[in-house]
Amino acid sequence: MIRTEQEVEKKLKSLGTAEKARASARFFKTGRGQYGYGDVFVGVTVPEQRKVAKAYQDLPFQEVTKLLENKIHECRLTALLILGEQYKRGDMRTRTEIAKFYLAHTRYINNWDLVDVSAPHILGDYLLTRDRGILYTLAKSRNLWERRIAIIATLAFIVKGESKDSFTIVELLLDDTHDLIHKAMGWMLREAGKRCSRAELVAFIDKHSSHMPRMTLRYAIEHFSPAERKEFLSR
């Protein structure tokens, strides 16, 4: 029996609660003028969505596409989790198709959790052995979520001990005014310092601390000692 997008949506709705849906709508800033304005939630926890994605990991690609285009937030997140599973298990041809599909559908990857659950594991992983110019194009996008994809995707490189692209893309984004980019930059800087080179992180902060968003700096130095954090924040 062929599984469908409607079946997954029905399953997610059965797991949701009105209370959780209201809480998610507040948490993901869906009010007028906020970054998640108009997003729809049915109130399903992420662990439950991961279980559904695992159960439907063989969902046909055309049905995954419909699920990603669904107006319900949890459907889109589940679709991305399924894509991640299919990417992980796929051969090179399948991985290429999924990565290209991902880039062609960024308009549906339109909240920070959707970016964070997918960008490193699909796009970042795909670019490990390929030209990474697309990340620099995304970093210059007027679309908030594409800019976040650009920096969060580099986590895949950091895990492999590569931090050059992370630092370079952060430099490109230092003038960004959105706090979700400030947080993302700080997160990647912190991980680069922990996993790759603490000295390189310190040098980067020394160079940019006077210009770096305060939130980015706070995130970047979270693993430093209290005395070190105080010194950097006092600059």
HELIX and SHEET records of a PDB file:
HELIX    1   1 GLU A    5  LEU A   15  1                                  11    
HELIX    2   2 ALA A   18  PHE A   27  1                                  10    
HELIX    3   3 VAL A   46  ALA A   55  1                                  10    
HELIX    4   4 PHE A   61  LEU A   68  1                                   8    
HELIX    5   5 HIS A   73  ARG A   89  1                                  17    
HELIX    6   6 MET A   92  ALA A  104  1                                  13    
HELIX    7   7 THR A  106  TYR A  108  5                                   3    
HELIX    8   8 TRP A  112  ASP A  116  1                                   5    
HELIX    9   9 PRO A  120  GLY A  124  3                                   5    
HELIX   10  10 ASP A  125  TYR A  126  1                                   2    
HELIX   11  11 LEU A  127  THR A  129  5                                   3    
HELIX   12  12 GLY A  133  ALA A  139  1                                   7    
HELIX   13  13 LEU A  144  ILE A  152  1                                   9    
HELIX   14  14 LEU A  155  VAL A  159  1                                   5    
HELIX   15  15 LYS A  164  LEU A  173  1                                  10    
HELIX   16  16 ASP A  179  ARG A  195  1                                  17    
HELIX   17  17 ARG A  198  HIS A  208  1                                  11    
HELIX   18  18 ARG A  214  ALA A  220  1                                   7    
HELIX   19  19 PRO A  226  LEU A  233  1                                   8    
END                                                                             
